[in-house]
């Protein structure tokens, strides 16, 4: 079969399939003198599922979470992807222990993850997740790619600062609550 049919059968974009061919990840595939890439028919039996992953940082943004999932579902349909699941999660992009994302990554049948922006998947470690999926013939499909690396770097920097500020102020708030609780206990003892 041609590479375009292979891509459609797997639920991936043609460009992703082309990148896999160029990297030698499609066993038995070859290019004709005309430029057409042929993939053996039996390769498609190892079909990996495609999931949509949408994430927001706080429960206050649940409306955005639903809208994000809807936009990604529409994009996937328009671009010919067959989506097996839509996963919605509320949690920090810096949190490396998100239950739903961990479930996706540990599922051997899932090979492709569609996200709106890189930071919707994770703030750091994006390339590690990409390498994990690439190792089993999958990939991460980012719908809105940042054209400017400087803008991406600034967003990462802001995320780190925000995370540390949240932790510091959260600890202060926790300390104040503990002090108030101890104060109330002392009053009750008297």
BASEDO-465177 format. One record per residue (C-alpha): z, x, y; residue number from 1. Coordinates in pm, whole numbers, plus 50000, padded with zeros to 5 digits. Layout:
! BASEDO-465177
<pt Z="Z" X="X" Y="Y" num="NUM"/>
...
! end
This chain:
! BASEDO-465177
<pt Z="50000" X="50000" Y="50000" num="1"/>
<pt Z="49956" X="50107" Y="50361" num="2"/>
<pt Z="50249" X="50234" Y="50567" num="3"/>
<pt Z="50251" X="49920" Y="50783" num="4"/>
<pt Z="50296" X="49699" Y="50473" num="5"/>
<pt Z="50568" X="49934" Y="50346" num="6"/>
<pt Z="50752" X="49905" Y="50679" num="7"/>
<pt Z="50726" X="49526" Y="50679" num="8"/>
<pt Z="50850" X="49501" Y="50318" num="9"/>
<pt Z="51155" X="49710" Y="50403" num="10"/>
<pt Z="51225" X="49523" Y="50724" num="11"/>
<pt Z="51183" X="49830" Y="50944" num="12"/>
<pt Z="50955" X="49914" Y="51232" num="13"/>
<pt Z="50631" X="50102" Y="51182" num="14"/>
<pt Z="50757" X="50393" Y="51393" num="15"/>
<pt Z="51065" X="50428" Y="51172" num="16"/>
<pt Z="50846" X="50430" Y="50861" num="17"/>
<pt Z="50621" X="50690" Y="51026" num="18"/>
<pt Z="50924" X="50909" Y="51102" num="19"/>
<pt Z="51038" X="50876" Y="50740" num="20"/>
<pt Z="50691" X="50978" Y="50618" num="21"/>
<pt Z="50681" X="51280" Y="50850" num="22"/>
<pt Z="51030" X="51385" Y="50733" num="23"/>
<pt Z="50919" X="51362" Y="50369" num="24"/>
<pt Z="51160" X="51080" Y="50287" num="25"/>
<pt Z="50900" X="50854" Y="50123" num="26"/>
<pt Z="50839" X="51000" Y="49776" num="27"/>
<pt Z="50478" X="50997" Y="49666" num="28"/>
<pt Z="50338" X="50892" Y="50005" num="29"/>
<pt Z="50024" X="51070" Y="50124" num="30"/>
<pt Z="49780" X="51062" Y="50413" num="31"/>
<pt Z="49408" X="51005" Y="50369" num="32"/>
<pt Z="49150" X="51201" Y="50570" num="33"/>
<pt Z="49101" X="50889" Y="50781" num="34"/>
<pt Z="49468" X="50912" Y="50886" num="35"/>
<pt Z="49580" X="50611" Y="50680" num="36"/>
<pt Z="49912" X="50665" Y="50506" num="37"/>
<pt Z="49941" X="50532" Y="50153" num="38"/>
<pt Z="50278" X="50456" Y="49992" num="39"/>
<pt Z="50312" X="50394" Y="49617" num="40"/>
<pt Z="50389" X="50028" Y="49540" num="41"/>
<pt Z="50696" X="50108" Y="49328" num="42"/>
<pt Z="50878" X="50267" Y="49626" num="43"/>
<pt Z="50956" X="49926" Y="49778" num="44"/>
<pt Z="51186" X="49835" Y="49487" num="45"/>
<pt Z="51468" X="50027" Y="49660" num="46"/>
<pt Z="51480" X="49778" Y="49945" num="47"/>
<pt Z="51775" X="49834" Y="50178" num="48"/>
<pt Z="51914" X="49541" Y="50376" num="49"/>
<pt Z="51898" X="49520" Y="50754" num="50"/>
<pt Z="52197" X="49394" Y="50953" num="51"/>
<pt Z="52253" X="49322" Y="51318" num="52"/>
<pt Z="52571" X="49469" Y="51464" num="53"/>
<pt Z="52703" X="49342" Y="51795" num="54"/>
<pt Z="53031" X="49453" Y="51952" num="55"/>
<pt Z="53234" X="49396" Y="52265" num="56"/>
<pt Z="53549" X="49578" Y="52371" num="57"/>
<pt Z="53781" X="49283" Y="52428" num="58"/>
<pt Z="53820" X="48921" Y="52326" num="59"/>
<pt Z="53765" X="48825" Y="52691" num="60"/>
<pt Z="53396" X="48910" Y="52636" num="61"/>
<pt Z="53339" X="48677" Y="52337" num="62"/>
<pt Z="53066" X="48487" Y="52525" num="63"/>
<pt Z="52882" X="48818" Y="52571" num="64"/>
<pt Z="52930" X="48891" Y="52199" num="65"/>
<pt Z="52755" X="48568" Y="52103" num="66"/>
<pt Z="52475" X="48628" Y="52356" num="67"/>
<pt Z="52429" X="48985" Y="52231" num="68"/>
<pt Z="52398" X="48866" Y="51870" num="69"/>
<pt Z="52150" X="48596" Y="51974" num="70"/>
<pt Z="51934" X="48846" Y="52170" num="71"/>
<pt Z="51929" X="49087" Y="51876" num="72"/>
<pt Z="51839" X="48809" Y="51630" num="73"/>
<pt Z="51548" X="48703" Y="51850" num="74"/>
<pt Z="51433" X="49065" Y="51888" num="75"/>
<pt Z="51449" X="49121" Y="51511" num="76"/>
<pt Z="51247" X="48806" Y="51442" num="77"/>
<pt Z="50982" X="48895" Y="51700" num="78"/>
<pt Z="50951" X="49249" Y="51561" num="79"/>
<pt Z="50922" X="49136" Y="51198" num="80"/>
<pt Z="51261" X="49243" Y="51063" num="81"/>
<pt Z="51423" X="49048" Y="50782" num="82"/>
<pt Z="51792" X="49038" Y="50869" num="83"/>
<pt Z="52044" X="48981" Y="50591" num="84"/>
<pt Z="52355" X="48950" Y="50809" num="85"/>
<pt Z="52472" X="48933" Y="51171" num="86"/>
<pt Z="52803" X="49116" Y="51217" num="87"/>
<pt Z="53007" X="49050" Y="51533" num="88"/>
<pt Z="53310" X="49263" Y="51612" num="89"/>
<pt Z="53564" X="49291" Y="51890" num="90"/>
<pt Z="53701" X="49642" Y="51929" num="91"/>
<pt Z="53683" X="49963" Y="52125" num="92"/>
<pt Z="53377" X="50183" Y="52084" num="93"/>
<pt Z="53616" X="50476" Y="52055" num="94"/>
<pt Z="53805" X="50319" Y="51764" num="95"/>
<pt Z="53686" X="50490" Y="51446" num="96"/>
<pt Z="53859" X="50238" Y="51219" num="97"/>
<pt Z="53674" X="49913" Y="51288" num="98"/>
<pt Z="53688" X="49701" Y="50971" num="99"/>
<pt Z="53350" X="49532" Y="50999" num="100"/>
<pt Z="53162" X="49852" Y="51086" num="101"/>
<pt Z="53334" X="50036" Y="50801" num="102"/>
<pt Z="53233" X="49754" Y="50564" num="103"/>
<pt Z="52869" X="49791" Y="50671" num="104"/>
<pt Z="52872" X="50168" Y="50631" num="105"/>
<pt Z="53034" X="50157" Y="50287" num="106"/>
<pt Z="52790" X="49896" Y="50154" num="107"/>
<pt Z="52521" X="50083" Y="49957" num="108"/>
<pt Z="52274" X="49795" Y="49992" num="109"/>
<pt Z="52268" X="49816" Y="50373" num="110"/>
<pt Z="52035" X="50077" Y="50514" num="111"/>
<pt Z="51934" X="49956" Y="50858" num="112"/>
<pt Z="52154" X="49857" Y="51149" num="113"/>
<pt Z="52008" X="49696" Y="51461" num="114"/>
<pt Z="52213" X="49742" Y="51781" num="115"/>
<pt Z="52144" X="49662" Y="52145" num="116"/>
<pt Z="52263" X="49997" Y="52286" num="117"/>
<pt Z="52393" X="50313" Y="52120" num="118"/>
<pt Z="52738" X="50253" Y="52265" num="119"/>
<pt Z="52758" X="49908" Y="52103" num="120"/>
<pt Z="52773" X="50088" Y="51768" num="121"/>
<pt Z="53002" X="50371" Y="51875" num="122"/>
<pt Z="53085" X="50580" Y="52179" num="123"/>
<pt Z="53098" X="50905" Y="51982" num="124"/>
<pt Z="52961" X="51007" Y="51644" num="125"/>
<pt Z="52636" X="50810" Y="51670" num="126"/>
<pt Z="52436" X="51093" Y="51512" num="127"/>
<pt Z="52678" X="51115" Y="51217" num="128"/>
<pt Z="52624" X="50747" Y="51140" num="129"/>
<pt Z="52249" X="50792" Y="51183" num="130"/>
<pt Z="52253" X="51088" Y="50941" num="131"/>
<pt Z="52450" X="50884" Y="50687" num="132"/>
<pt Z="52194" X="50603" Y="50696" num="133"/>
<pt Z="51900" X="50847" Y="50697" num="134"/>
<pt Z="52038" X="51010" Y="50381" num="135"/>
<pt Z="51986" X="50686" Y="50190" num="136"/>
<pt Z="51648" X="50608" Y="50350" num="137"/>
<pt Z="51784" X="50387" Y="50629" num="138"/>
<pt Z="51818" X="50419" Y="51003" num="139"/>
<pt Z="51975" X="50278" Y="51320" num="140"/>
<pt Z="51740" X="50073" Y="51534" num="141"/>
<pt Z="51846" X="50083" Y="51900" num="142"/>
<pt Z="51676" X="49805" Y="52096" num="143"/>
<pt Z="51752" X="49930" Y="52449" num="144"/>
<pt Z="51726" X="50307" Y="52450" num="145"/>
<pt Z="51862" X="50490" Y="52756" num="146"/>
<pt Z="51577" X="50684" Y="52914" num="147"/>
<pt Z="51806" X="50915" Y="53106" num="148"/>
<pt Z="52041" X="51145" Y="52911" num="149"/>
<pt Z="52243" X="51199" Y="53229" num="150"/>
<pt Z="52316" X="50826" Y="53251" num="151"/>
<pt Z="52422" X="50827" Y="52884" num="152"/>
<pt Z="52652" X="51125" Y="52942" num="153"/>
<pt Z="52812" X="50960" Y="53245" num="154"/>
<pt Z="52879" X="50644" Y="53040" num="155"/>
<pt Z="53046" X="50855" Y="52768" num="156"/>
<pt Z="53261" X="51030" Y="53027" num="157"/>
<pt Z="53369" X="50698" Y="53180" num="158"/>
<pt Z="53455" X="50569" Y="52832" num="159"/>
<pt Z="53681" X="50865" Y="52758" num="160"/>
<pt Z="53861" X="50834" Y="53091" num="161"/>
<pt Z="53901" X="50458" Y="53044" num="162"/>
<pt Z="54037" X="50506" Y="52693" num="163"/>
<pt Z="54297" X="50760" Y="52804" num="164"/>
<pt Z="54402" X="50548" Y="53102" num="165"/>
<pt Z="54442" X="50246" Y="52876" num="166"/>
<pt Z="54661" X="50444" Y="52638" num="167"/>
<pt Z="54875" X="50588" Y="52918" num="168"/>
<pt Z="54929" X="50254" Y="53092" num="169"/>
<pt Z="54981" X="50080" Y="52757" num="170"/>
<pt Z="55254" X="50332" Y="52672" num="171"/>
<pt Z="55420" X="50278" Y="53009" num="172"/>
<pt Z="55411" X="49903" Y="52960" num="173"/>
<pt Z="55556" X="49944" Y="52611" num="174"/>
<pt Z="55830" X="50172" Y="52745" num="175"/>
<pt Z="55920" X="49915" Y="53015" num="176"/>
<pt Z="55937" X="49638" Y="52754" num="177"/>
<pt Z="56162" X="49852" Y="52532" num="178"/>
<pt Z="56390" X="49935" Y="52825" num="179"/>
<pt Z="56413" X="49567" Y="52920" num="180"/>
<pt Z="56493" X="49472" Y="52559" num="181"/>
<pt Z="56772" X="49734" Y="52544" num="182"/>
<pt Z="56905" X="49608" Y="52875" num="183"/>
<pt Z="56916" X="49251" Y="52744" num="184"/>
<pt Z="57091" X="49365" Y="52426" num="185"/>
<pt Z="57357" X="49546" Y="52628" num="186"/>
<pt Z="57414" X="49235" Y="52840" num="187"/>
<pt Z="57447" X="49018" Y="52528" num="188"/>
<pt Z="57696" X="49263" Y="52371" num="189"/>
<pt Z="57924" X="49238" Y="52675" num="190"/>
! end
